[in-house]
Amino acid sequence: MPASSDRRTKPVVQYDEPADAPRVVRAHRSARTPWLVLLAAVVVAVLVVAPVLVVFGQAMSAGTAEASRLLFRPRTAELLRNTLVLIALVVPVTVVLGCGAAWLIERTTLPGAGAWRTLLLMPLAIPAFVSSYAWTSVLPSVQGLGGAVFVTVLAYYPFVFLPAAALLRALDQGHLDAARSLGASGIGAVLRVVAPQLRPAVAGGALLVALHLLAEFGVLQMMRYPTFTTSILQQFAVGFSNAAGSLLAAVLVVLCLGFLAIEIPLRGRRRIARLGPGTRQRPVAHRLGLWTAPALGALVVLAGLAMVVPAVIVLRWLVRAFTTGVVDGGSLLAATGSSIGLAAMAGLATTLAALPGAWLLHRYPSRLAVGLERVTYVASALPGVVIGLALVTLAVNWARPVYQTAALAVAAYAILFLPRAMVTWRSGLAAAPTELIEASRSLGVSGPGTFSRVVLPLVLPSAVTGFVLVFLATVTELTATLLLAPTGTRTLATAFWSASDELDYVASAPYAAAMIALSAPLTLLLRRQILEQR
């Protein structure tokens, strides 16, 4: 009898252990990492690092004396200051706007929440350089630092709004009620329960904004605000052998590594997946009362500046293009088809490439897994022209058959936009209860079977979100496409830029309108993914 009693009590003790440290999870995470998943993650990391190594190799070829002269000249200090000031101003503003808008829509009684979700995501359908083209065509005074901050904030805040809104919608009201029952005030419960669970989404979104600013070219060129990226394009105008351009690109890589190091502690390690008895309680909307009108006014201004004004300006130039007969229908259709084809291939390839690293970090956390995941962000801080020229060098010397093919262009897109898919995979896997995976494995289901039957249905909305984000980015990618697109291929972005670079706003309008029309349905799909969150 005593022995039988002991056997009965052991499961009860195990069941009452904290959720973040169950015995079965610890046992599995100490198991050997699947070698196929590890190999896939290593291959992806090597492909991402290869262009970066080319950049550093070209930079070191300048020699110590020349490198010191180029790096420590006043112009380099000015570019560094401009780049860091832009990031320091844009990232906090996008975080405040994205989180504030997400809170108003998902956790308050704001009227028309569904419509606001759509409106606040629509800036993703308007490329940043198209938005800057629209503003500068009617307000030439929108220039310099102020103009760059204005346009990039309006273009990039959805990167924070999207994951923040998804998590706020999925949060369990029971957690807040438990905090209130323990004596926490309303604000205290939000700070202690909601804010820590938002950290991964907000940190990931802020990281994407910072990396985009490091590599942004079109907006900053139009705003005449010099940064490392705009200067690199000037240095590479005479060829990739230019050491100054490579040295500036190497500085961008160092800055990227710094932002990656900062993001790790900011995202935290708080568990956000829910597993337990009962069902998730829907969030209780906070009554805005007298604050309803100011909240609506703020969102009207934000949506108007970010989406309505640029769209109206593009439509105005488009009408003029049709009335003057400058629209070339054949060229427009060909550019649209090329953009769709390249973007679809890039979206699929990038989403699949990001999965092994995200899965390793989620299921088998280790320094190696963290390193492989962090590596995927490094090359995205480089301008597209640097990645393009590096891949040209690698293809000419080591893989000449892929030179001037769609495969090389897709590889460049995957390297540039891998963080978008990685962030969404990571967010989706973090919300997938580990215990369900363990239960499936304990029933004898294989690893691939568990992933397809248990994990994939839970993370599919996040995977689709990553695909759409990469698709949208590829449609509007400019500099790498100019270098790597197959001979005779013209995309919407390159056709738009060739016209806008000559200040021909009328000829640019059809291509700008086509990019917006192509991106708008996918932006609506992103809204649907938010609604499908648990």
Residue pairs with C-beta under 8 A, 6 or more apart in sequence:
14 22
14 23
17 23
19 271
19 275
19 276
20 271
22 435
24 435
24 438
24 442
25 434
25 435
25 438
28 363
28 438
28 441
29 363
29 364
29 365
31 364
33 360
33 364
33 366
33 369
34 447
37 356
37 359
37 360
38 356
38 360
40 356
41 356
41 357
41 360
41 369
41 372
42 372
44 353
44 354
44 356
44 357
44 372
44 376
44 418
45 357
45 372
45 375
45 376
47 411
47 414
47 415
48 375
48 376
48 378
48 379
48 415
48 418
49 375
49 378
49 379
50 390
50 394
51 379
51 382
51 386
51 387
51 390
51 391
51 394
51 415
52 253
52 378
52 379
52 382
52 390
54 390
54 393
54 394
55 246
55 249
55 250
55 253
55 382
55 386
55 390
56 246
56 250
56 253
58 240
58 241
58 243
58 246
59 67
59 243
59 246
59 247
59 249
59 250
60 67
61 243
61 246
62 70
62 243
62 244
62 246
62 247
66 243
67 243
67 247
70 76
70 243
70 244
70 247
71 247
71 251
75 231
76 248
76 251
78 226
79 226
79 227
79 228
79 231
79 248
80 228
80 251
82 145
82 225
82 226
82 227
83 213
83 214
83 227
83 228
83 255
84 255
85 145
86 145
86 148
86 149
86 152
86 213
86 225
86 227
87 210
87 213
87 214
89 145
89 149
90 149
90 152
90 153
90 156
90 209
90 213
91 206
91 209
91 210
91 213
93 149
93 153
93 157
94 153
94 156
94 157
94 159
94 160
94 205
94 206
94 209
95 160
95 202
95 205
95 206
97 153
97 157
97 160
97 161
97 302
98 157
98 158
98 159
98 160
98 161
98 162
98 164
98 202
98 205
99 160
99 161
99 164
99 198
99 202
101 116
101 120
101 157
101 161
101 165
101 299
101 302
102 160
102 161
102 164
102 165
102 168
103 164
103 168
104 110
104 116
104 288
104 295
104 299
105 113
105 116
105 117
105 120
105 165
106 113
106 165
106 168
106 169
106 283
107 168
107 283
107 285
107 286
108 285
108 286
108 287
108 288
108 295
109 285
109 286
109 287
109 288
109 292
110 116
110 288
110 292
110 295
110 296
110 299
111 292
111 296
116 299
116 303
117 165
117 527
117 530
117 531
118 523
118 524
118 527
119 299
119 303
119 307
120 158
120 161
120 299
120 302
120 303
120 306
121 158
121 161
121 162
121 523
121 524
121 526
121 527
122 303
122 306
122 307
122 520
122 523
123 131
123 154
123 155
123 157
123 158
123 306
123 307
124 158
124 469
124 472
124 519
124 523
124 526
125 307
125 472
125 516
125 519
125 520
125 522
125 523
126 155
126 306
126 307
126 310
126 311
126 516
126 519
127 155
127 218
127 475
127 476
127 493
127 512
127 515
127 519
128 151
128 152
128 155
128 156
128 216
128 218
128 219
128 476
129 218
129 219
129 222
129 476
129 478
129 497
129 500
130 310
130 314
130 476
130 496
130 512
130 515
130 516
131 151
131 154
131 155
131 219
131 306
131 310
132 142
132 147
132 151
132 218
132 219
132 222
132 223
133 222
133 496
133 500
133 505
133 508
133 512
134 309
134 310
134 313
134 314
134 512
135 142
135 147
135 150
135 151
135 309
135 310
135 313
136 142
136 143
136 147
136 222
136 223
137 313
137 317
137 505
138 313
142 150
142 151
142 223
143 223
143 224
143 225
144 223
144 224
144 225
145 225
147 223
147 225
148 219
148 220
148 223
148 225
151 219
151 223
152 212
152 213
152 216
152 219
154 302
154 305
154 306
155 219
155 306
156 208
156 209
156 212
156 213
157 302
157 306
159 205
159 208
159 209
159 212
160 201
160 202
160 205
160 206
160 209
161 205
162 205
162 465
162 526
162 530
163 201
163 202
163 204
163 205
163 423
163 424
163 427
164 198
164 201
164 202
164 205
165 530
166 201
166 427
166 529
166 530
166 533
167 197
167 198
167 201
167 272
167 427
167 533
168 194
168 198
168 283
169 283
169 530
169 531
169 533
170 280
170 431
170 533
170 534
171 194
171 197
171 283
172 274
172 280
172 281
173 280
173 281
173 282
173 283
173 284
174 278
174 280
174 281
175 193
176 189
176 190
176 193
176 194
176 283
176 284
177 281
179 188
179 189
179 192
179 193
180 186
180 189
184 192
196 268
196 270
197 270
197 272
199 266
199 267
199 268
199 270
200 267
200 268
200 270
200 272
200 426
200 427
200 430
201 427
203 263
203 266
203 267
203 268
204 263
204 267
204 423
204 426
204 427
205 423
206 263
206 266
207 259
207 260
207 263
207 377
207 419
207 423
208 419
208 420
208 423
210 259
211 256
211 259
211 377
211 380
211 381
211 419
214 228
214 229
214 252
214 255
214 256
214 259
214 381
214 382
215 229
215 252
215 380
215 381
215 382
215 383
215 384
215 416
216 227
216 229
217 229
217 230
217 233
217 383
217 384
217 385
217 478
217 479
218 478
218 497
220 226
220 227
220 229
220 230
221 230
221 233
228 248
228 249
228 251
228 252
229 252
229 383
231 248
232 245
232 248
232 249
232 252
232 383
232 385
232 386
233 383
233 385
233 479
235 242
235 244
235 245
235 248
236 242
236 245
236 385
236 386
236 389
240 246
240 389
240 390
240 392
240 393
245 386
249 382
249 383
249 386
252 381
252 382
252 383
253 378
253 381
253 382
255 381
256 377
256 378
256 380
256 381
256 382
257 378
259 381
260 374
260 377
260 378
264 370
264 374
272 430
272 431
273 430
273 431
273 432
273 433
273 434
274 280
274 433
275 433
275 435
275 436
280 534
288 295
311 516
314 509
314 512
314 513
314 516
315 513
317 505
317 506
317 508
317 509
317 512
318 509
318 510
318 512
318 513
320 506
320 509
321 327
321 506
321 507
321 509
321 510
324 506
326 506
326 507
327 510
328 510
331 490
331 495
332 495
332 510
332 511
332 514
334 490
335 490
335 491
335 492
335 494
335 495
335 511
335 514
336 492
336 514
336 518
338 485
338 489
338 490
338 491
339 474
339 475
339 491
339 492
339 493
339 515
339 518
340 475
340 518
341 406
342 406
342 409
342 410
342 413
342 474
342 481
342 485
342 489
342 491
343 470
343 471
343 472
343 474
343 475
344 471
345 406
345 410
346 409
346 410
346 413
346 414
346 417
346 470
346 471
346 474
347 467
347 468
347 470
347 471
347 474
348 467
349 410
349 411
349 413
349 414
350 413
350 414
350 417
350 418
350 420
350 421
350 466
350 467
350 470
351 421
351 425
351 463
351 466
351 467
351 470
353 414
353 418
353 421
354 376
354 418
354 421
354 422
354 425
354 466
355 425
355 463
357 369
357 372
357 373
357 376
357 422
358 373
358 422
358 425
358 426
358 429
359 425
359 429
360 366
360 368
360 369
360 372
360 373
361 369
361 370
361 372
361 373
361 426
362 426
362 429
362 430
362 432
363 434
363 437
373 422
373 426
376 418
376 419
376 422
377 418
377 419
377 422
379 387
379 415
379 416
379 418
380 415
380 416
380 417
380 418
380 419
383 479
384 412
384 416
384 477
384 478
384 479
384 480
384 481
385 479
385 480
385 482
385 483
387 412
387 415
387 416
387 480
388 412
388 479
388 480
388 482
388 483
388 484
389 483
391 408
391 411
391 412
391 484
392 403
392 408
392 483
392 484
395 402
395 403
395 408
396 403
402 408
404 484
404 486
404 487
405 486
406 486
406 489
408 484
409 480
409 481
409 484
409 485
409 486
412 480
412 484
413 470
413 473
413 474
413 477
413 480
416 473
416 477
416 480
417 469
417 470
417 473
417 474
420 466
420 469
420 470
420 473
421 466
421 467
421 469
421 470
422 466
423 466
424 462
424 463
424 465
424 466
424 469
425 459
425 462
425 463
425 466
427 462
428 458
428 459
428 461
428 462
428 463
429 455
429 459
429 462
431 458
431 459
431 534
432 455
432 458
432 459
436 454
436 458
437 450
437 454
437 455
440 449
440 450
440 453
440 454
441 447
441 450
445 453
445 454
456 463
461 529
461 532
461 533
462 529
464 525
464 529
465 526
465 529
468 522
468 523
468 525
468 526
468 529
469 526
471 522
472 519
472 522
472 523
475 491
475 492
475 493
475 515
475 518
475 519
476 492
476 493
476 515
476 519
477 493
478 493
478 494
478 497
481 491
481 493
481 494
482 494
482 497
485 491
485 494
492 511
492 514
492 515
492 518
493 511
493 515
495 511
496 508
496 511
496 512
496 515
499 507
499 508
499 511
500 508
